[in-house]
Amino acid sequence: MLAKRAEAEDEVPVGAVIVQSEKIVGRGYNRREQDQDPLAHAEIMAILEAARSLGSWRLEGCTVFVTLEPCPMCLAALQQARVERVVFGTKDPKGGALSLGYKFNDDSRMHHRFAVEEIGYPPGARILKEFFARKRAEKRAGSSTPR
């Protein structure tokens, strides 16, 4: 699981997979800390790999599966990549685009619209909850570097 790989690398445990015609064309997980790149979210990494794999920035006919609700940046990037559908496992009330009211995927003013579906994925939610609980405990103990 890509989210577990991110967690093992001390990144926020989010993973994304892009599928076209039942074949995985892109994978990604959070790499912001290790790359020191604010854009290195799981979805962005998966989009980059899928575009290289398909030889096109247009990810038409692709479904994106991601463990956490995409942030506004990632939802906009998915809109720009022309994906067909996004399926996410866990809502993000403080950072998720849809939870915050940014529904780029379904805005009639935009040139491309796509479906977004929350499926509820308890294992992904648990991994995130445990990760952040550990980070808070480390911060209280003074053993964590500031993020």
Accessible surface in RSA format (square Angstrom, percent):
REM  Atomic radii and reference values for relative SASA: ProtOr
REM  Chains: A
REM  Algorithm: Lee & Richards
REM  Probe-radius: 1.40
REM  Slices: 20
REM RES _ NUM      All-atoms   Total-Side   Main-Chain    Non-polar    All polar
REM                ABS   REL    ABS   REL    ABS   REL    ABS   REL    ABS   REL
RES MET A   1   113.89  59.0  46.02  30.5  67.87 161.6  55.24  47.0  58.66  77.7
RES LEU A   2    34.05  19.0  29.95  21.4   4.10  10.3  30.24  21.2   3.81  10.3
RES ALA A   3     0.98   0.9   0.68   1.0   0.30   0.7   0.68   1.0   0.30   0.8
RES LYS A   4   103.86  50.7 100.04  61.4   3.81   9.1  61.78  55.6  42.08  44.8
RES ARG A   5   129.85  54.5 123.30  62.9   6.55  15.6  37.62  51.4  92.23  55.9
RES ALA A   6     0.00   0.0   0.00   0.0   0.00   0.0   0.00   0.0   0.00   0.0
RES GLU A   7    31.48  18.1  26.03  19.7   5.45  13.0  10.42  20.2  21.05  17.2
RES ALA A   8    89.29  82.1  46.01  71.0  43.28  98.5  57.89  81.5  31.40  83.2
RES GLU A   9    64.25  36.9  43.13  32.6  21.12  50.3  35.79  69.2  28.46  23.2
RES ASP A  10    59.99  42.0  59.14  58.9   0.85   2.0  30.62  72.1  29.38  29.3
RES GLU A  11     2.62   1.5   2.62   2.0   0.00   0.0   0.00   0.0   2.62   2.1
RES VAL A  12    30.64  20.2  29.84  27.0   0.80   1.9  29.84  25.9   0.80   2.2
RES PRO A  13     1.29   0.9   0.00   0.0   1.29   4.7   0.00   0.0   1.29   8.0
RES VAL A  14     6.87   4.5   6.87   6.2   0.00   0.0   6.87   6.0   0.00   0.0
RES GLY A  15     4.18   5.2   0.00   N/A   4.18   5.2   2.95   8.1   1.22   2.7
RES ALA A  16     0.91   0.8   0.00   0.0   0.91   2.1   0.76   1.1   0.15   0.4
RES VAL A  17    35.27  23.2  35.27  31.9   0.00   0.0  35.27  30.6   0.00   0.0
RES ILE A  18     0.08   0.0   0.08   0.1   0.00   0.0   0.08   0.1   0.00   0.0
RES VAL A  19    31.77  20.9  30.18  27.3   1.59   3.8  30.18  26.2   1.59   4.3
RES GLN A  20    50.38  28.2  47.73  34.9   2.65   6.3   8.08  17.2  42.30  32.1
RES SER A  21   105.61  89.2  66.87  89.2  38.74  89.2  50.01 106.5  55.59  77.9
RES GLU A  22   173.31  99.5 136.78 103.5  36.53  87.0  53.46 103.4 119.85  97.9
RES LYS A  23   135.19  66.0 131.16  80.5   4.03   9.6  85.63  77.1  49.56  52.8
RES ILE A  24    73.42  41.8  56.54  42.1  16.87  40.7  56.54  40.7  16.87  45.8
RES VAL A  25     7.09   4.7   2.52   2.3   4.57  11.0   5.68   4.9   1.41   3.8
RES GLY A  26     0.04   0.0   0.00   N/A   0.04   0.0   0.00   0.0   0.04   0.1
RES ARG A  27   114.35  48.0 108.44  55.3   5.91  14.1  27.89  38.1  86.46  52.4
RES GLY A  28     4.84   6.0   0.00   N/A   4.84   6.0   4.84  13.3   0.00   0.0
RES TYR A  29    14.01   6.5  13.73   7.8   0.28   0.7  12.60   9.5   1.41   1.7
RES ASN A  30    14.26   9.8  14.26  13.8   0.00   0.0   0.87   2.1  13.39  12.9
RES ARG A  31    64.25  27.0  64.25  32.8   0.00   0.0   9.42  12.9  54.84  33.2
RES ARG A  32    98.24  41.2  95.18  48.5   3.06   7.3  11.21  15.3  87.03  52.7
RES GLU A  33    63.72  36.6  56.97  43.1   6.75  16.1  17.24  33.3  46.48  37.9
RES GLN A  34    82.90  46.4  44.54  32.6  38.36  91.3  33.98  72.3  48.92  37.1
RES ASP A  35    58.22  40.8  32.09  31.9  26.14  61.8  17.60  41.4  40.63  40.5
RES GLN A  36   139.47  78.0 111.59  81.6  27.88  66.4  59.14 125.9  80.33  60.9
RES ASP A  37    52.26  36.6  49.64  49.4   2.62   6.2  11.05  26.0  41.21  41.1
RES PRO A  38    99.86  72.8  91.22  83.2   8.65  31.4  94.82  78.3   5.04  31.3
RES LEU A  39    99.92  55.6  99.88  71.5   0.04   0.1  99.92  70.2   0.00   0.0
RES ALA A  40     1.29   1.2   0.37   0.6   0.93   2.1   1.29   1.8   0.00   0.0
RES HIS A  41    32.24  17.6  32.24  22.4   0.00   0.0  20.97  21.6  11.27  13.1
RES ALA A  42     0.00   0.0   0.00   0.0   0.00   0.0   0.00   0.0   0.00   0.0
RES GLU A  43     6.49   3.7   6.30   4.8   0.19   0.4   0.09   0.2   6.40   5.2
RES ILE A  44    28.55  16.2  28.55  21.3   0.00   0.0  28.55  20.6   0.00   0.0
RES MET A  45    46.05  23.8  42.65  28.2   3.40   8.1  39.21  33.3   6.84   9.1
RES ALA A  46     0.00   0.0   0.00   0.0   0.00   0.0   0.00   0.0   0.00   0.0
RES ILE A  47    21.25  12.1  21.25  15.8   0.00   0.0  21.25  15.3   0.00   0.0
RES LEU A  48    85.84  47.8  84.82  60.7   1.02   2.6  85.13  59.8   0.71   1.9
RES GLU A  49    61.09  35.1  60.86  46.0   0.22   0.5  19.33  37.4  41.76  34.1
RES ALA A  50     0.00   0.0   0.00   0.0   0.00   0.0   0.00   0.0   0.00   0.0
RES ALA A  51    22.69  20.9  19.61  30.3   3.08   7.0  20.13  28.4   2.56   6.8
RES ARG A  52   172.51  72.4 145.19  74.0  27.31  65.0  81.59 111.5  90.91  55.1
RES SER A  53    65.69  55.5  24.68  32.9  41.01  94.5  22.86  48.7  42.83  60.0
RES LEU A  54    58.58  32.6  28.86  20.6  29.73  74.7  33.36  23.4  25.23  67.9
RES GLY A  55    68.95  85.0   0.00   N/A  68.95  85.0  35.82  98.3  33.14  74.2
RES SER A  56    43.75  37.0  33.17  44.3  10.58  24.4  32.63  69.5  11.12  15.6
RES TRP A  57   124.49  50.0 119.34  57.8   5.15  12.1  99.79  53.2  24.70  40.1
RES ARG A  58   114.75  48.2 106.71  54.4   8.05  19.2  18.58  25.4  96.18  58.3
RES LEU A  59     0.05   0.0   0.05   0.0   0.00   0.0   0.05   0.0   0.00   0.0
RES GLU A  60   103.39  59.4  97.53  73.8   5.86  14.0  36.10  69.8  67.29  54.9
RES GLY A  61    39.03  48.1   0.00   N/A  39.03  48.1  20.10  55.2  18.93  42.4
RES CYS A  62     0.00   0.0   0.00   0.0   0.00   0.0   0.00   0.0   0.00   0.0
RES THR A  63    19.99  14.2  19.96  20.2   0.02   0.1   4.82   6.5  15.17  22.9
RES VAL A  64     0.05   0.0   0.05   0.0   0.00   0.0   0.05   0.0   0.00   0.0
RES PHE A  65    82.51  41.3  79.98  49.5   2.53   6.6  80.43  48.8   2.08   5.9
RES VAL A  66     7.06   4.6   0.00   0.0   7.06  17.0   2.39   2.1   4.68  12.7
RES THR A  67    20.61  14.7  18.31  18.6   2.30   5.5  20.60  27.7   0.01   0.0
RES LEU A  68    29.01  16.2  28.89  20.7   0.13   0.3  28.89  20.3   0.13   0.3
RES GLU A  69     3.70   2.1   0.06   0.0   3.64   8.7   0.06   0.1   3.64   3.0
RES PRO A  70     0.95   0.7   0.52   0.5   0.42   1.5   0.71   0.6   0.23   1.4
RES CYS A  71    27.77  21.0  24.74  27.6   3.03   7.1  21.45  54.4   6.32   6.8
RES PRO A  72    40.49  29.5  39.61  36.1   0.88   3.2  40.04  33.1   0.46   2.8
RES MET A  73    64.71  33.5  52.05  34.4  12.66  30.2  48.32  41.1  16.39  21.7
RES CYS A  74     0.01   0.0   0.01   0.0   0.00   0.0   0.00   0.0   0.01   0.0
RES LEU A  75     0.17   0.1   0.17   0.1   0.00   0.0   0.17   0.1   0.00   0.0
RES ALA A  76    33.39  30.7  33.34  51.4   0.06   0.1  33.39  47.0   0.00   0.0
RES ALA A  77    25.34  23.3  16.90  26.1   8.44  19.2  22.68  31.9   2.66   7.0
RES LEU A  78     0.03   0.0   0.03   0.0   0.00   0.0   0.03   0.0   0.00   0.0
RES GLN A  79     0.58   0.3   0.58   0.4   0.00   0.0   0.00   0.0   0.58   0.4
RES GLN A  80    92.73  51.9  91.81  67.1   0.92   2.2  39.73  84.6  53.00  40.2
RES ALA A  81     6.38   5.9   3.42   5.3   2.96   6.7   6.16   8.7   0.22   0.6
RES ARG A  82    49.06  20.6  47.67  24.3   1.39   3.3   5.06   6.9  44.00  26.7
RES VAL A  83     0.00   0.0   0.00   0.0   0.00   0.0   0.00   0.0   0.00   0.0
RES GLU A  84   101.06  58.0  91.53  69.2   9.53  22.7  33.69  65.2  67.37  55.0
RES ARG A  85    82.63  34.7  82.63  42.1   0.00   0.0  22.26  30.4  60.37  36.6
RES VAL A  86     0.00   0.0   0.00   0.0   0.00   0.0   0.00   0.0   0.00   0.0
RES VAL A  87     4.16   2.7   3.20   2.9   0.96   2.3   3.20   2.8   0.96   2.6
RES PHE A  88     3.85   1.9   3.39   2.1   0.46   1.2   3.85   2.3   0.00   0.0
RES GLY A  89     4.08   5.0   0.00   N/A   4.08   5.0   2.12   5.8   1.96   4.4
RES THR A  90    23.74  16.9  21.59  21.9   2.15   5.1  23.48  31.5   0.26   0.4
RES LYS A  91   107.35  52.4  97.68  59.9   9.67  23.0  65.03  58.5  42.33  45.1
RES ASP A  92    34.46  24.1  33.21  33.1   1.25   3.0   2.76   6.5  31.70  31.6
RES PRO A  93    99.41  72.5  86.62  79.0  12.79  46.5  86.96  71.8  12.45  77.4
RES LYS A  94   192.89  94.1 166.72 102.3  26.16  62.3 113.75 102.4  79.13  84.3
RES GLY A  95    22.47  27.7   0.00   N/A  22.47  27.7  21.76  59.7   0.72   1.6
RES GLY A  96     0.00   0.0   0.00   N/A   0.00   0.0   0.00   0.0   0.00   0.0
RES ALA A  97     0.21   0.2   0.21   0.3   0.00   0.0   0.21   0.3   0.00   0.0
RES LEU A  98    34.61  19.3  27.02  19.3   7.60  19.1  27.25  19.1   7.36  19.8
RES SER A  99    46.43  39.2   7.33   9.8  39.10  90.1  14.94  31.8  31.49  44.1
RES LEU A 100    83.81  46.7  54.51  39.0  29.30  73.7  59.69  41.9  24.13  64.9
RES GLY A 101    51.33  63.3   0.00   N/A  51.33  63.3  25.13  69.0  26.21  58.7
RES TYR A 102   109.47  51.1 106.34  60.5   3.13   8.1  61.41  46.1  48.07  59.3
RES LYS A 103   118.00  57.6 110.03  67.5   7.98  19.0  54.40  49.0  63.61  67.8
RES PHE A 104    51.23  25.6  50.79  31.5   0.44   1.1  51.12  31.0   0.11   0.3
RES ASN A 105    11.77   8.1  11.55  11.2   0.21   0.5   0.00   0.0  11.77  11.4
RES ASP A 106   104.07  72.9  86.52  86.1  17.55  41.5  11.89  28.0  92.18  91.9
RES ASP A 107    31.32  21.9  24.11  24.0   7.21  17.0  12.61  29.7  18.71  18.7
RES SER A 108    94.11  79.5  71.67  95.6  22.44  51.7  41.24  87.8  52.87  74.1
RES ARG A 109   209.56  88.0 171.36  87.4  38.19  90.9  83.11 113.6 126.45  76.6
RES MET A 110    55.20  28.6  48.72  32.2   6.48  15.4  23.48  20.0  31.72  42.0
RES HIS A 111   113.63  62.1  71.91  50.0  41.72 106.7  67.03  69.1  46.60  54.2
RES HIS A 112    38.03  20.8  34.91  24.3   3.12   8.0  22.27  22.9  15.76  18.3
RES ARG A 113   119.80  50.3  98.17  50.0  21.63  51.5  22.89  31.3  96.91  58.7
RES PHE A 114    14.42   7.2   0.03   0.0  14.39  37.4   9.67   5.9   4.74  13.6
RES ALA A 115    57.18  52.6  44.70  69.0  12.48  28.4  53.89  75.9   3.29   8.7
RES VAL A 116    34.03  22.4   2.54   2.3  31.50  75.9   2.54   2.2  31.50  85.4
RES GLU A 117    74.20  42.6  70.24  53.1   3.96   9.4  29.89  57.8  44.31  36.2
RES GLU A 118    77.94  44.7  50.05  37.9  27.88  66.4  15.24  29.5  62.70  51.2
RES ILE A 119    97.36  55.4  65.85  49.1  31.51  75.9  72.86  52.5  24.49  66.5
RES GLY A 120    40.05  49.4   0.00   N/A  40.05  49.4  25.67  70.5  14.37  32.2
RES TYR A 121    75.87  35.4  73.80  42.0   2.08   5.4  49.51  37.2  26.37  32.5
RES PRO A 122    99.32  72.4  91.38  83.3   7.94  28.9  96.79  79.9   2.53  15.7
RES PRO A 123    45.75  33.3  45.75  41.7   0.00   0.0  45.75  37.8   0.00   0.0
RES GLY A 124     1.75   2.2   0.00   N/A   1.75   2.2   1.13   3.1   0.62   1.4
RES ALA A 125    36.42  33.5  32.98  50.9   3.44   7.8  33.80  47.6   2.62   6.9
RES ARG A 126   128.54  54.0 123.86  63.1   4.69  11.2  53.56  73.2  74.99  45.4
RES ILE A 127     6.58   3.7   6.10   4.5   0.48   1.2   6.58   4.7   0.00   0.0
RES LEU A 128    13.21   7.4  13.17   9.4   0.04   0.1  13.21   9.3   0.00   0.0
RES LYS A 129   152.91  74.6 144.22  88.5   8.69  20.7  94.39  85.0  58.52  62.3
RES GLU A 130    92.93  53.4  86.90  65.7   6.03  14.4  40.53  78.4  52.40  42.8
RES PHE A 131     1.94   1.0   1.94   1.2   0.00   0.0   1.94   1.2   0.00   0.0
RES PHE A 132    81.98  41.0  81.97  50.8   0.00   0.0  81.97  49.7   0.00   0.0
RES ALA A 133    45.02  41.4  40.06  61.8   4.96  11.3  41.82  58.9   3.20   8.5
RES ARG A 134    92.60  38.9  86.27  44.0   6.33  15.1  60.26  82.4  32.34  19.6
RES LYS A 135    28.23  13.8  26.08  16.0   2.15   5.1  19.58  17.6   8.65   9.2
RES ARG A 136   129.27  54.3 126.47  64.5   2.80   6.7  60.86  83.2  68.41  41.5
RES ALA A 137    44.86  41.2  40.60  62.7   4.26   9.7  41.07  57.8   3.79  10.0
RES GLU A 138    48.51  27.9  46.16  34.9   2.35   5.6  20.31  39.3  28.21  23.0
RES LYS A 139   158.36  77.3 145.46  89.3  12.90  30.7  89.36  80.4  69.00  73.5
RES ARG A 140   184.30  77.4 145.44  74.1  38.86  92.5  82.04 112.1 102.26  62.0
RES ALA A 141    82.90  76.2  41.68  64.3  41.22  93.8  55.14  77.7  27.76  73.5
RES GLY A 142    65.67  81.0   0.00   N/A  65.67  81.0  32.44  89.0  33.24  74.4
RES SER A 143    86.38  73.0  47.49  63.4  38.89  89.6  50.20 106.9  36.18  50.7
RES SER A 144    35.81  30.3  10.47  14.0  25.34  58.4   6.87  14.6  28.94  40.5
RES THR A 145   111.22  79.1 105.06 106.5   6.16  14.7  78.20 105.0  33.02  49.9
RES PRO A 146   132.38  96.5 101.14  92.2  31.24 113.6 111.17  91.8  21.22 131.9
RES ARG A 147   138.52  58.2  61.73  31.5  76.80 182.9  77.52 105.9  61.00  37.0
END  Absolute sums over single chains surface
CHAIN  1 A     8258.9       6634.1       1624.8       4571.3       3687.7
END  Absolute sums over all chains
TOTAL          8258.9       6634.1       1624.8       4571.3       3687.7
